[in-house]
Amino acid sequence: MSQERGFDMGPTPEIAEKVTVTYLGRLKDLGLGNPEGIPSKLADASREELELFGERLLESSKPVSDFEHDGCLDGRCVLCNADKSEPEVRERHVSGTASDTEIAMNAGSPVLDTLRADASLADTIDAVTKYVQQRSGKKRAAHTEGCGGANGAIVHNELIGNDPAPLDATKALLEIPAVVDRTGVKYDETLADEVRQQAPKTAAWLRTNGWNGQTYVDKTAKHEPSGVEELQGGDDALRGHAEDALVIDLREGVVVTLDNVFVASISAIIKKAQALGGENGDEGYTKALIADIAKHMAVAKVLPSEDTPVFLIG
């Protein structure tokens, strides 16, 4: 399934961008998803129903209003920010900035060379945060009601190292022509293998140094409350999660805002990869891009149902 339509990008409606929404299949087609994960209402959807859902995704698209903070992949409704300011439209990146340190370690980012070998978890996080902000403008960001990306950091890195699915899915995504056009690079087996070998070491380091996702969120809420989204949770076992699809959004400056949809902004991933790997040239950027997408794919292995449909928009 592939659809095209004009989308009004801003205050000049006479200028419209052609946007294509492509159905890529189910997560299980990529070796991802969890049989006991968040169920999708589209698990048994027909082709026609998926096409209609693609239209809803496009119709929900809005211009980004805050580029300084990333929203999470999480699809739960945003009520407000931790400082009680109104919700913003943000690029979407798994766990906001909570995943930056693990991605930096898996990518061999130059920021690590500025740290002592025995640097603490807090010092490492602070160094990575400052490094990313200086190079991308992205400030600390997180969300309430439990962040699967942050809380599962150790498990996700173990998966990247020990389960072929996250990197296989990363390869599949990075070999789609539209994604290659957007990122400017192709999947590199050698660099991916370096990420694979480092990820279990990153998991062990996080465990040894007492990584706790909620602690990261709490500290972010204290120091950067405007960047912490307060989400509508729930008392059920899934804490209000009801995501029906995963969307890979290739666009710059605009993003899907439909509730109950996992959304990953390639624009945010590119900016993080440029920040974390750019000093090492094209190779550093490519490795950081692979590490970042692999983190997203590891989350997609754990949280959603394997029958969750995947859409590409761009």
C-alpha positions in Angstrom: 0.0 0.0 0.0 1.3 3.4 -0.9 -0.6 6.7 -1.0 0.3 10.2 -2.0 -1.4 13.4 -1.1 -0.6 17.1 -0.8 0.0 18.3 2.7 -0.1 21.9 3.8 3.2 22.6 5.5 2.7 26.1 6.8 1.1 29.5 6.3 1.2 29.4 2.5 -1.4 26.8 1.5 -0.6 27.3 -2.2 2.8 25.5 -1.4 2.1 21.8 -0.7 4.5 18.9 -0.3 3.8 15.5 -1.8 3.7 13.0 1.1 3.7 9.3 0.7 2.5 6.8 3.3 3.7 3.2 2.8 2.5 0.2 4.7 5.7 -1.9 5.3 4.0 -4.9 7.0 3.7 -6.2 10.5 6.4 -6.1 13.1 6.7 -9.8 12.9 7.7 -9.5 9.3 10.8 -7.7 10.6 11.4 -10.2 13.3 10.1 -7.8 15.9 7.2 -7.5 18.3 6.2 -9.3 21.4 3.4 -11.9 21.5 2.4 -10.6 24.9 3.0 -6.9 24.0 0.7 -4.0 23.6 -2.2 -5.3 21.4 -3.0 -3.4 18.2 -6.6 -2.8 17.1 -5.3 -3.2 13.6 -4.1 -6.7 14.1 -6.7 -8.1 11.8 -7.2 -5.0 9.7 -7.9 -5.4 6.0 -5.9 -3.6 3.3 -8.7 -1.1 2.9 -8.8 -0.4 6.7 -5.0 0.1 6.7 -5.3 2.6 3.8 -7.9 4.5 5.8 -5.6 4.5 8.9 -2.8 5.8 6.7 -5.1 8.7 5.8 -5.7 9.4 9.5 -2.0 9.5 10.1 -1.5 12.1 7.4 -4.4 14.1 8.6 -3.0 14.3 12.1 0.3 15.6 10.9 1.3 19.0 12.3 4.3 21.3 12.1 6.8 20.9 14.9 6.6 23.8 17.4 9.5 22.9 19.7 12.7 21.6 18.2 14.6 21.9 21.5 13.0 18.9 23.2 12.1 15.5 21.7 8.9 13.7 22.5 9.2 10.0 23.0 8.1 7.2 20.7 5.3 6.7 23.2 1.8 7.2 21.8 -0.1 8.0 25.0 -1.9 11.4 25.1 0.2 14.3 26.3 -1.7 16.3 29.0 0.9 19.0 29.6 4.6 19.5 30.4 6.0 19.1 33.9 6.1 22.8 34.4 2.3 22.8 33.5 2.9 24.5 30.2 0.8 23.5 27.2 1.9 20.5 25.1 4.1 21.1 22.1 4.5 19.4 18.8 7.9 17.7 18.9 10.1 15.4 16.9 9.8 11.9 18.3 12.8 9.9 19.6 12.7 6.9 21.8 12.8 8.0 25.5 13.5 11.6 24.6 17.2 11.9 25.6 17.3 9.1 28.1 18.8 6.8 25.5 21.5 9.2 24.4 24.2 7.7 26.7 23.6 4.1 25.6 23.6 5.2 21.9 26.8 7.2 22.4 28.5 4.2 24.0 27.4 1.8 21.2 28.5 4.3 18.6 31.9 4.9 20.1 31.1 8.6 20.2 34.1 11.0 20.7 32.4 12.4 23.8 33.5 9.3 25.6 37.1 10.3 25.0 36.6 13.4 27.2 35.7 11.3 30.3 37.9 9.5 32.8 37.7 5.7 32.5 36.0 5.5 35.9 33.5 8.3 35.3 30.3 7.9 37.2 26.9 7.3 35.5 25.8 10.9 36.4 29.0 12.4 35.0 28.7 10.4 31.8 25.1 11.4 31.3 25.9 15.0 31.9 28.8 15.0 29.5 26.7 13.3 26.8 23.8 15.6 27.4 25.9 18.7 27.0 27.7 17.3 23.9 24.4 16.5 22.2 22.9 19.9 23.1 25.9 21.8 21.8 25.8 20.0 18.5 22.1 19.6 17.9 20.3 22.0 20.1 18.5 19.1 21.7 17.9 19.6 25.5 17.1 17.0 28.1 13.7 15.4 27.5 11.6 12.6 29.0 8.1 11.8 30.1 6.0 10.6 33.0 3.9 7.4 33.5 6.8 5.0 33.0 9.1 5.1 30.0 9.7 1.7 28.4 12.7 3.1 26.4 14.4 4.3 29.6 13.4 1.6 32.0 14.4 -1.1 29.5 17.8 0.2 28.5 19.7 -2.7 29.9 17.4 -5.3 28.2 17.4 -3.4 24.9 21.2 -3.4 24.8 21.4 -7.1 25.6 19.0 -7.7 22.8 21.0 -5.7 20.3 24.0 -7.9 21.2 22.4 -11.3 21.4 19.3 -11.2 19.2 19.8 -10.6 15.4 16.3 -9.0 15.0 17.1 -5.4 16.1 20.0 -5.0 13.7 18.3 -7.0 11.0 15.4 -4.7 11.2 17.8 -1.7 11.2 19.3 -3.0 8.0 15.9 -3.5 6.3 14.9 0.1 7.2 18.2 1.6 6.1 18.0 -0.1 2.7 14.7 1.4 1.8 15.4 3.9 -1.0 13.4 6.7 0.6 15.3 6.2 3.9 18.7 6.2 2.0 17.7 9.5 0.3 16.8 11.0 3.7 19.8 9.8 5.8 22.4 10.0 3.0 24.0 6.7 4.0 23.4 2.9 3.6 23.7 0.2 6.2 27.3 -0.9 6.9 27.8 -4.5 8.1 31.2 -3.8 9.7 30.0 -0.8 11.7 26.8 -2.7 12.7 28.9 -5.5 14.0 30.8 -3.1 16.1 27.5 -1.9 17.6 26.5 -5.5 18.1 29.7 -6.3 20.0 29.5 -3.1 22.2 25.9 -3.3 23.2 26.2 -6.1 25.8 29.2 -4.2 27.3 26.9 -1.1 27.5 24.2 -3.1 29.2 26.7 -4.4 31.7 28.1 -0.9 32.4 24.6 0.4 32.9 23.8 -2.4 35.3 27.0 -2.0 37.3 26.6 1.8 37.5 23.0 1.6 38.8 21.0 2.8 35.7 17.4 3.5 36.6 15.0 5.0 34.0 12.7 6.6 36.5 15.6 8.4 38.2 16.6 9.8 34.8 13.0 11.1 34.3 12.8 12.6 37.8 16.1 14.4 37.4 15.1 15.7 34.0 11.8 17.0 35.5 13.8 18.9 38.1 16.3 20.5 35.7 14.3 20.8 32.5 10.6 20.6 33.4 9.4 22.1 30.1 11.0 19.1 28.3 9.2 16.5 30.3 5.8 15.5 29.0 3.1 14.4 31.5 1.2 11.6 29.8 -2.2 10.1 30.4 -1.5 6.7 32.0 -3.8 4.1 33.4 -4.3 1.6 36.2 -4.3 -1.4 33.8 -1.2 -3.6 33.4 -0.2 -1.6 30.3 -0.4 1.7 32.1 -2.6 3.2 29.4 -0.6 2.0 26.4 -2.9 1.3 23.4 -0.6 1.9 20.4 -2.1 0.5 17.2 0.8 1.1 14.8 4.5 2.1 14.5 5.2 5.0 12.2 8.6 5.9 10.8 8.3 9.6 9.9 10.9 10.8 7.4 9.8 14.4 7.3 11.6 17.4 8.5 9.6 20.0 10.6 6.3 18.0 10.6 5.2 14.9 12.5 2.3 12.6 13.0 0.4 13.5 16.2 -2.4 10.9 16.3 -2.7 9.4 19.8 -2.1 5.7 20.4 0.6 5.4 17.7 4.3 4.8 18.2 6.2 7.5 16.2 9.9 7.7 15.4 11.1 10.9 13.7 14.1 10.1 11.4 14.9 13.8 11.6 15.5 13.5 15.3 17.6 10.4 14.8 19.7 12.1 12.1 20.4 15.0 14.4 21.4 12.8 17.3 23.7 10.7 14.9 25.3 13.9 13.6 25.9 15.1 17.1 27.2 11.9 18.5 29.2 10.7 15.6 29.9 13.7 13.4 33.4 14.4 14.7 34.4 11.0 13.3 33.1 11.9 9.8 30.8 9.9 7.7 31.8 6.6 9.4 31.0 8.1 12.8 27.7 9.4 11.6 26.7 6.1 10.0 27.7 4.1 13.1 25.7 6.5 15.4 22.7 6.2 13.0 22.8 2.4 13.1 23.1 2.5 16.9 20.2 4.8 17.3 17.9 3.0 15.0 18.9 -0.3 16.6 17.7 1.1 20.0 14.4 1.9 18.4 14.1 -1.5 16.9 15.0 -3.2 20.2 12.1 -1.3 21.9 9.9 -2.5 19.0 11.0 -6.0 19.9 9.8 -5.7 23.5 6.8 -3.3 23.8 4.3 -3.7 21.0 2.5 -6.8 19.7 4.1 -8.6 16.8 0.9 -8.0 14.8 1.4 -4.2 15.0 1.5 -2.7 11.5 4.4 -0.5 10.4 4.0 2.6 8.2 6.6 4.8 6.5 5.7 8.4 5.9 7.8 10.8 3.8 
